[in-house]
């Protein structure tokens, strides 16, 4: 669970980093759409890797708890 929390924090940091870069570009009237691509591509790559890690951790956690514990933590809606 701690690793999952850490990866979630990393996701938030990546989002903040991309938002700062995009805000900086958006503030300039000379920015073109192509200027945003590196920041967006970096954000996509970083978040894709972190989301994959989160998914792996979730599957690992599922093997370590009982069915009842899992269902209590993830009720069906």
Protein Blocks (a to p, Z undefined) as FASTA:
>chain_A
ZZmmmmmmmmmmmmmmmmmmmmmmmmpmkbcfklmmmmmmmmmmmmmmmmmmmmmmmmmm
mmmpcfklmmmmmccZZ
